[in-house]
Amino acid sequence: MTISIRTARTDDAAAIAAVAVASIREVATNYYDTAQIDAWSSAFTPQTVQSAFVTGITWVAADGGEVVGFAKWEPPTEFDLLYVHPSAARRGVAHALSEAVERAAREAGLFHLEATVSKSARKVFDAFGYELIEDFIRTVDGQQFAVARMRKELR
């Protein structure tokens, strides 16, 4: 697997949505119930992804041209999204995407990033050096999710 990181294009929207849905449906099922998974994954369609390009910067990780992950930064300090297709999990994709977000934040003169992460992403963000600010409940499409607010000091 040879991963390349690049900024997302509008024609990546369907692939980005597919990565998010696959990740949610496979990885998050260990942490959330079926109704929660359905509500969460329904938020990712090619149209909603394309609409999200209006703000922030989205990067994709591609393997041979196929999108296998993506991350989004909402300046100034929000690490907004990080998803990796289950077939590419544990191969450095999330780390490479995180580095792209953090590099851009540093280049913008920022000293920290914050993220609201799911239970399934918590271990990943812990491994990347993010520290817990607080646990709380977020509601998506009528479903309540236990999530965590995390922060990382950039050096």
Backbone bond lengths (Angstrom), bond angles and torsions (degrees), N, CA, C in turn:
res aa  C-N    CA-C-N  psi(-1)  N-CA   C-N-CA  omega(-1)  CA-C   N-CA-C  phi
1 M - - - 1.452 - - 1.525 108.74 -
2 T 1.327 115.77 120.93 1.457 121.87 175.74 1.520 107.98 -113.71
3 I 1.316 115.71 112.22 1.460 121.42 -174.62 1.519 109.97 -97.46
4 S 1.316 115.77 133.78 1.465 120.97 171.22 1.527 107.55 -120.45
5 I 1.319 115.66 143.45 1.459 122.40 179.75 1.523 107.69 -110.51
6 R 1.325 116.37 132.45 1.465 121.98 178.26 1.516 108.89 -148.87
7 T 1.317 116.07 162.76 1.464 118.52 174.97 1.520 108.68 -70.25
8 A 1.317 114.18 146.86 1.465 120.69 -177.91 1.527 110.26 -71.76
9 R 1.312 114.44 151.26 1.460 122.63 174.34 1.526 108.25 -115.04
10 T 1.306 116.76 160.51 1.468 119.40 -179.36 1.522 111.53 -59.92
11 D 1.328 117.70 -31.04 1.467 118.67 179.59 1.536 112.73 -75.94
12 D 1.333 118.13 -0.45 1.468 122.56 173.70 1.528 112.22 -87.26
13 A 1.320 118.24 -6.98 1.468 121.05 -170.56 1.528 112.88 -56.30
14 A 1.318 118.33 -45.63 1.470 120.26 -179.14 1.525 111.14 -64.22
15 A 1.325 117.14 -41.25 1.466 120.79 179.81 1.527 110.97 -67.19
16 I 1.329 116.57 -39.24 1.467 120.59 178.21 1.527 109.93 -63.41
17 A 1.326 116.74 -45.78 1.470 120.21 178.51 1.526 110.37 -60.36
18 A 1.318 117.43 -41.76 1.467 121.09 -179.73 1.523 111.56 -64.29
19 V 1.333 117.62 -39.22 1.469 121.30 177.28 1.524 109.80 -62.94
20 A 1.331 116.98 -46.82 1.470 120.35 -178.93 1.526 110.78 -60.78
21 V 1.312 116.98 -48.23 1.469 120.71 -177.82 1.528 110.53 -63.26
22 A 1.321 118.02 -44.25 1.471 120.48 178.81 1.527 111.05 -61.50
23 S 1.336 115.98 -43.24 1.457 120.04 179.90 1.528 111.22 -63.31
24 I 1.316 115.83 -47.49 1.464 120.02 -179.84 1.517 110.17 -60.99
25 R 1.313 116.96 -48.44 1.471 121.42 -174.40 1.529 113.13 -69.26
26 E 1.324 117.49 -26.52 1.465 118.72 -179.48 1.525 112.73 -99.01
27 V 1.314 117.83 -48.10 1.462 121.13 -173.82 1.526 112.09 -82.17
28 A 1.310 117.25 -45.07 1.465 120.36 -173.47 1.523 113.80 -73.88
29 T 1.322 117.95 -13.50 1.466 119.53 179.48 1.519 112.24 -63.96
30 N 1.316 117.04 -17.48 1.465 120.22 175.79 1.528 112.08 -75.70
31 Y 1.332 117.32 -11.21 1.467 121.49 -173.18 1.524 114.52 -124.63
32 Y 1.328 117.26 -22.05 1.467 121.45 -174.54 1.525 110.05 -131.82
33 D 1.350 116.51 156.24 1.459 119.78 -178.38 1.534 111.69 -84.28
34 T 1.320 116.49 175.61 1.464 122.53 -174.50 1.523 112.46 -59.78
35 A 1.320 118.19 -43.27 1.470 120.36 -179.97 1.529 110.89 -63.62
36 Q 1.312 116.55 -39.70 1.465 120.34 177.92 1.538 110.76 -65.76
37 I 1.316 116.46 -44.39 1.467 121.13 179.25 1.522 110.29 -60.62
38 D 1.327 116.89 -43.74 1.469 120.69 179.30 1.528 111.32 -62.26
39 A 1.325 117.37 -44.30 1.467 120.94 -179.66 1.523 110.55 -64.48
40 W 1.314 116.56 -45.45 1.461 121.66 -177.43 1.529 110.68 -65.24
41 S 1.316 116.86 -49.89 1.464 119.31 -175.82 1.523 112.33 -68.49
42 S 1.332 117.93 -26.85 1.473 119.98 179.74 1.531 112.13 -68.70
43 A 1.319 116.97 -14.51 1.468 120.49 178.57 1.527 111.98 -74.63
44 F 1.322 117.39 -13.37 1.472 120.99 -176.66 1.522 111.06 -108.23
45 T 1.313 115.33 101.53 1.461 122.80 172.79 1.530 106.55 -126.55
46 P 1.317 118.40 163.05 1.469 118.59 176.29 1.535 111.97 -55.70
47 Q 1.326 116.78 -34.79 1.462 119.97 -179.43 1.528 112.01 -69.79
48 T 1.325 117.65 -43.91 1.471 119.13 -179.82 1.521 110.69 -68.96
49 V 1.324 117.00 -35.77 1.466 120.26 177.59 1.520 109.89 -64.71
50 Q 1.316 116.58 -46.46 1.462 119.88 -179.44 1.524 110.88 -62.67
51 S 1.328 117.58 -38.26 1.466 121.07 176.88 1.522 111.48 -62.67
52 A 1.322 116.42 -33.18 1.468 120.82 -178.73 1.524 112.22 -71.17
53 F 1.336 117.82 -17.41 1.459 120.77 178.02 1.526 111.72 -66.45
54 V 1.326 117.52 -16.26 1.463 121.38 -176.70 1.524 110.75 -63.39
55 T 1.317 117.00 -33.84 1.467 120.68 179.46 1.524 109.42 -118.49
56 G 1.293 115.73 154.20 1.457 121.01 175.38 1.513 113.85 70.58
57 I 1.322 113.87 -170.34 1.462 122.10 178.39 1.521 107.67 -128.05
58 T 1.329 116.05 131.44 1.462 121.28 177.57 1.523 108.44 -114.96
59 W 1.327 115.12 133.50 1.458 121.48 174.59 1.513 108.17 -111.48
60 V 1.315 116.41 150.90 1.457 121.00 172.03 1.518 108.60 -120.34
61 A 1.321 114.33 149.80 1.456 122.11 170.31 1.518 105.46 -103.23
62 A 1.317 116.00 126.73 1.462 120.22 -178.88 1.520 109.51 -120.83
63 D 1.316 114.79 142.38 1.458 122.38 175.03 1.528 106.21 -120.29
64 G 1.323 116.10 106.54 1.457 119.78 -178.39 1.521 112.59 61.08
65 G 1.326 116.57 32.86 1.455 120.86 179.53 1.514 114.37 91.16
66 E 1.331 118.48 -12.94 1.467 121.87 179.46 1.530 109.75 -91.78
67 V 1.327 116.47 128.17 1.462 121.14 178.78 1.530 108.85 -70.94
68 V 1.349 115.51 122.87 1.464 120.90 -179.45 1.527 112.65 -119.12
69 G 1.340 116.36 -1.88 1.458 120.04 177.91 1.506 109.92 -173.11
70 F 1.335 115.12 165.38 1.460 119.89 176.69 1.521 110.00 -157.03
71 A 1.326 114.34 157.88 1.460 121.98 177.43 1.520 107.74 -143.66
72 K 1.333 115.71 151.49 1.460 120.30 179.47 1.515 109.87 -133.11
73 W 1.325 115.00 139.04 1.460 123.14 175.09 1.507 107.71 -116.60
74 E 1.323 115.55 128.15 1.465 122.91 174.85 1.523 107.10 -109.42
75 P 1.332 117.11 98.17 1.468 118.57 -179.98 1.531 111.37 -58.29
76 P 1.320 119.13 147.36 1.452 119.72 12.33 1.523 114.61 -87.94
77 T 1.337 120.01 -36.31 1.463 117.74 -167.68 1.527 115.00 -126.64
78 E 1.314 119.97 10.95 1.462 120.71 -173.95 1.528 112.71 -97.13
79 F 1.338 116.25 113.92 1.459 122.56 168.92 1.515 103.42 -82.44
80 D 1.321 116.44 98.44 1.455 121.68 -164.10 1.520 114.86 -84.26
81 L 1.320 119.02 -45.33 1.465 121.47 -174.92 1.522 110.19 -139.62
82 L 1.334 115.28 145.08 1.462 121.73 172.72 1.525 107.38 -152.14
83 Y 1.322 116.19 112.68 1.463 122.00 -179.71 1.519 108.97 -136.16
84 V 1.336 115.55 141.97 1.454 122.38 176.18 1.527 107.60 -131.36
85 H 1.327 115.98 135.38 1.462 119.78 177.33 1.526 108.24 -61.75
86 P 1.326 118.01 138.92 1.467 120.58 -178.72 1.535 113.55 -54.31
87 S 1.317 118.01 -31.84 1.469 120.50 -179.86 1.530 112.29 -68.39
88 A 1.331 116.91 -17.12 1.466 121.42 -179.79 1.528 112.22 -110.65
89 A 1.311 117.29 8.66 1.470 121.56 -177.70 1.527 110.71 -65.41
90 R 1.314 114.93 149.14 1.472 123.59 175.92 1.526 112.64 61.56
91 R 1.332 115.31 33.61 1.466 120.00 178.49 1.528 111.56 -127.02
92 G 1.339 116.42 17.22 1.454 120.50 176.39 1.517 115.25 88.36
93 V 1.319 117.31 3.23 1.469 120.88 -177.88 1.523 110.86 -66.00
94 A 1.325 117.29 -49.38 1.469 120.45 -179.90 1.527 110.36 -61.48
95 H 1.306 116.85 -40.19 1.464 120.88 179.75 1.528 110.68 -63.10
96 A 1.328 117.36 -45.20 1.462 121.06 179.97 1.531 111.08 -63.30
97 L 1.321 116.97 -40.22 1.470 120.65 178.14 1.524 110.79 -67.26
98 S 1.323 116.75 -41.93 1.462 121.00 178.03 1.527 110.54 -61.18
99 E 1.312 116.58 -41.75 1.465 119.96 177.91 1.526 111.29 -61.70
100 A 1.324 118.07 -37.56 1.469 120.86 178.66 1.525 110.86 -64.30
101 V 1.325 116.37 -43.06 1.469 120.71 178.82 1.527 109.92 -64.81
102 E 1.309 116.89 -48.25 1.464 120.38 -177.73 1.528 112.18 -65.15
103 R 1.315 117.31 -38.20 1.470 121.14 177.54 1.535 110.26 -61.88
104 A 1.315 116.85 -45.32 1.472 120.57 179.45 1.523 110.88 -63.03
105 A 1.331 116.77 -40.09 1.465 120.31 178.61 1.528 111.09 -64.68
106 R 1.329 116.73 -43.62 1.469 120.38 177.50 1.532 110.67 -61.95
107 E 1.325 116.43 -44.56 1.467 120.47 179.82 1.523 112.03 -62.83
108 A 1.338 116.02 -25.55 1.466 120.84 176.85 1.527 111.43 -84.04
109 G 1.332 117.09 0.37 1.455 121.52 177.43 1.516 114.67 86.29
110 L 1.319 117.28 16.79 1.467 120.34 -179.25 1.526 111.21 -83.98
111 F 1.322 114.46 153.95 1.454 120.85 -179.12 1.525 112.93 -110.32
112 H 1.330 117.01 -9.38 1.461 119.58 177.09 1.523 110.39 -156.84
113 L 1.335 114.63 163.01 1.455 122.94 171.64 1.520 107.87 -129.34
114 E 1.322 116.30 152.81 1.452 121.96 174.58 1.520 108.98 -127.93
115 A 1.319 115.82 153.71 1.459 121.48 180.00 1.519 109.34 -147.59
116 T 1.316 115.61 144.01 1.457 121.73 168.68 1.515 105.57 -102.00
117 V 1.323 116.45 118.57 1.460 120.47 -171.39 1.521 111.90 -122.10
118 S 1.315 114.46 149.60 1.459 121.57 175.94 1.521 109.99 -74.76
119 K 1.327 115.15 168.93 1.464 118.87 175.32 1.525 110.53 -60.19
120 S 1.331 116.22 -36.21 1.465 119.09 -178.31 1.525 112.61 -70.67
121 A 1.319 118.02 -23.02 1.474 121.19 179.82 1.524 112.85 -96.35
122 R 1.294 117.80 -10.83 1.461 121.50 -174.12 1.524 112.58 -57.34
123 K 1.332 117.25 -45.69 1.468 120.20 -178.81 1.527 111.26 -63.66
124 V 1.317 116.71 -36.09 1.469 121.12 179.17 1.524 109.91 -64.16
125 F 1.332 116.07 -48.92 1.461 119.30 -179.25 1.532 111.35 -67.35
126 D 1.320 117.17 -34.60 1.476 120.02 172.55 1.527 109.86 -57.20
127 A 1.329 116.43 -47.54 1.466 121.00 -178.12 1.524 111.91 -63.82
128 F 1.332 117.29 -27.83 1.463 121.28 179.83 1.522 112.63 -86.67
129 G 1.350 117.11 5.34 1.456 120.80 175.04 1.517 115.77 92.61
130 Y 1.326 117.77 12.03 1.467 120.47 176.76 1.522 108.70 -81.23
131 E 1.331 116.08 144.31 1.456 121.64 -179.43 1.523 109.97 -114.53
132 L 1.312 115.17 146.16 1.461 121.39 -178.51 1.522 111.19 -67.11
133 I 1.326 115.45 130.64 1.466 121.90 170.04 1.521 108.11 -96.30
134 E 1.346 115.90 -51.73 1.464 120.07 178.44 1.514 110.64 -164.76
135 D 1.328 115.15 153.70 1.459 122.76 169.60 1.519 106.88 -95.64
136 F 1.327 117.17 143.94 1.461 120.24 175.73 1.514 110.04 -157.91
137 I 1.323 115.64 178.57 1.462 122.44 -179.38 1.519 108.47 -108.52
138 R 1.339 116.20 131.95 1.467 122.51 175.68 1.529 107.15 -116.33
139 T 1.324 116.23 140.25 1.459 121.10 178.09 1.522 109.63 -105.04
140 V 1.332 115.52 128.32 1.462 122.82 176.99 1.520 107.48 -129.43
141 D 1.319 115.58 119.73 1.472 121.16 177.35 1.531 111.80 49.73
142 G 1.324 115.39 43.32 1.460 121.09 176.97 1.520 115.09 82.99
143 Q 1.319 117.89 -4.00 1.465 121.58 -179.38 1.525 109.87 -105.16
144 Q 1.331 115.92 138.61 1.458 120.35 179.45 1.525 110.08 -96.68
145 F 1.334 114.63 136.35 1.460 122.20 -177.85 1.519 109.93 -125.64
146 A 1.317 116.59 133.24 1.459 121.07 169.91 1.523 106.85 -77.22
147 V 1.325 116.32 124.31 1.465 122.51 -179.92 1.525 108.87 -136.10
148 A 1.315 116.09 173.88 1.454 120.75 179.68 1.529 109.43 -132.57
149 R 1.315 115.10 142.54 1.465 121.46 172.07 1.512 106.32 -96.90
150 M 1.360 116.30 127.09 1.458 120.65 -175.87 1.517 110.17 -129.69
151 R 1.320 115.46 160.39 1.468 121.20 -176.68 1.532 109.14 -143.72
152 K 1.350 114.33 145.44 1.461 120.08 175.35 1.508 108.82 -132.90
153 E 1.321 114.52 131.16 1.468 120.18 173.27 1.518 107.39 -80.41
154 L 1.315 116.06 129.19 1.460 121.06 179.01 1.510 109.74 -91.03
155 R 1.293 117.42 136.15 1.460 121.72 -179.35 1.506 110.61 -113.09
